[in-house]
Amino acid sequence: MTCLVRPPRESEPALLRIYNTLTGRPEPLQPRERGIVRMYVCGVTPYDVGHLGHALTFVLFDTVRRYLEFQAFEVRHIQNITDVDDDMVRVSRERGLPIAELTEENHRVHLREMDALHVLRPTDFPRASEHIAPIVEMVEALLERGHAYESGGHVFFAAESAEHFGELAGRTPGELRAAPRTDSMPEEPEHLKRDSLDFLLWQPGTDAGASFDSPWGVGRPGWHVECSAMARVALGEQIDIHGGGADLVYPHHESEIAQSEGATGHRPFAGTWMHVGTMRIDGVKMSKSLGNLVKVSELIERGHDPNALRLALLSRHYREDRDFSEQELAACGELVGAWRRALEAAGGSPDALRVQPWRNAFMDALDDDFDTPRAVEALSGIARGLLEGRLEAATAQPTLRELAAVLGVELGEGCAR
């Protein structure tokens, strides 16, 4: 990674603008309630521990939250736990471990890794298993409104009933039908569907820890409806930001829109859709199913500074796909070291707040669809000014420490490394 420092821009956007996947363009963030942002981020399915691709998503949305709070918003940040799922059932059987214990074991690891990366704990971690009643209520509403049907003991959402189905993915229903399957698409009983685009809302099953009573018999909910119900309970029928990895655009988030708007009659379900690019190894997406994982805990055990790891995750724009790079991680470690040395530098003479243009540049960058690489460049500009004696320590050092914290990089009290 080459860490360049560009001069600040002369002007900056008046409002925070975020690229909205739904519309395909940057748009001003317009919360439904003044001063409050309701943000739902798709969390982990804890049948195994996470990897750097998950960390990329959670570090990004933690940075979104930190910047919104820096701008004096109250952020209600929800990140779900998918503890009712086919993979949870499968691994529970394989390990002879109850689903509840499997969930706790892997969620503890997740929290430990996120704490190491300075990811703030969300407002709440709702679990699918604790939201069966609101899930059933949503399925009942979809059936009553003609958006769902029963077939062979299952309940499916009827995609043709959703006028805007495919809009988030930017594809027509015909294009979606013709598209190849991906590893983000769960296995479903296709022979029971009226249309291949239809998706499960409820399925029969008696697996321990994943079976619940319902009007359609004992079973468990489909994946997509779990998030819709949890978001509705935690944040209301319409939310401001919904986020996750780019691999969730279709079918998961597309399905969430269809069933949430179908059940409530309110559109849009989410004002802004944010999606994080893919973390790869040698051009191949990092995933649990492939086993090509880099884990946060392993990198820390090998001596990498968690601050450098977090900075490496923010060193490219969040919508970009990227390959994991040891060289980039090492470069970010050197950069964090330079910032820390700047906090020990003597600095220059009183400068009438010459640091302010760099502060403006930092905010300009994050206002521009969370352009974290430019924000990092602004912080490097401050550090360089301190090290070269062009910025006054009394003004620039607190600014450097404060703005680094907005990115979740903790520089301590100025201890050089």
Secondary structure, 3 states (H helix, E strand, C coil): CCCCCCCCCCCCCCCCEEEECCCCEEEECCCCECCEEEEEECCCCCCCCCCHHHHHHHHHHHHHHHHHHHCCCEEEEEECECCCCHHHHHHHHHHCCCHHHHHHHHHHHHHHHHHHCCCCCCCECCEHHHCHHHHHHHHHHHHHCCCEEEECCEEEECHHHCCCCCCCCCCCHHHHHHCCCCCCCCCCCHHHCCCCCCEEEEEECCCCCCCECCCCCCEEECHHHHHHHHHHHHHCCCEEEEEEEHHHHHHHHHHHHHHHHHHHCCCCCEEEEEEECCEEECCEECCCCCCCCCCHHHHHHCCCCHHHHHHHHHCCCCCCCEECCHHHHHHHHHHHHHHHHHCCCCECCCCCCCCHHHHHHHHHHHHECCCHHHHHHHHHHHHHHHHCCCCEHHHHHHHHHHHHHHCCCCCCCCCCC
